[in-house]
């Protein structure tokens, strides 16, 4: 360690903390004193409205690019591309790390590097991929099982350096709240324990930043990619029953947002059958509601379905999805995630609903870089809370 530097001399630092599946109302449960203190001292939104579909990879990339999945190309956690034989899906690390999937947009850590600044990512979807020929300055391949304390120690080790070789921007990611929400449901005691565990780790990060002299110069942006909703197992709708009689139709996505390829089946006939099914609404991807902004991306299946809250489409009723699920309409309040911005150069404010796309302009402003083309608004930046920026 190089030892603490004077907080007046240290260059500013921005840390983006992603807490997967942390529903906006979880904060009020009383299990997160560190997060609550940061919220009280800074900006706290009523909720962070995700992009469609309300799942992990699309929203994480929208947070750091400011564009919809229909533009950045990561349209789901699982997808196929007509230009590739291998399927993109969680766990297929070799496929996920192929730059081919990530070429349509520029994450903030790449923009930082292109503009002469540095980044350290631990972890974030796409941060372990060579995008436009570049990696973050400090990064590791994603390690789901890495303990919290090891993550904190690793990040602090990267940050405990002289300014000229230390990151201007960093990320930290925790999956525990999402994992417990899926396994036990959002109202479970296990989710409360996961909230407390993540909060304690954020407390350890604050202590470590103070030790190395960076706390007073650090801006924190804390986000969740989506919320979580309880889905009774009996509310699983069998995918094959929806396309019964259309044998060539092939399902690509399952869950609250599901979809299939027609493979030559008549679109009008299939959609006519689907209209008779309760608790499901389906569209050809070219006629998706404009607000979903997925349009006709080649990686989206031909027909996309969205279930009513509390229902889910599964491969089989005998293999229902998890007890807690996301993927529902972004306007569903239980899909809204946590948003807190606190620390250096951030004032106090209570905000209403803000959109995932609005986070990117904030990150760029705090990091002192010119943003790339994006679809976010300046609603957070223009809240008058960045007046202290140089």
Secondary structure, DSSP 4 states (H G I P E B T S, - for coil): ------TTTSPPEEEEEEETT-BGGGGGGS--HHHHHHHHHSEEEEEEEPPSS-SHHHHHHHHHH-S-HHHHS--SSSB--TT-SSPB-TT-HHHHT-GGGGTTS--HHHHHHHTT--EEEES-TTTTS-BTTB--SEE----TT--HHHHHHHHHHHHSS-GGGS-SEEEEEE-HHHHHHHHH-TTSHHHHHHHHHHHHHHHHHHHHHHHTT-GGGEEEEEE-S---EE--GGGEEEHHHHTTT-TT-EEEE-BSEEEEE-TT--HHHHHHHHTTSTTEEEEEGGGS-GGG--TT-TTS-SEEEEEPTT-EEES-TTS---SEE--S-TTSGGG-B-EEEEETT---EEEEEEETHHHHHHHHHHHT----S----STTGGGTT-TT--
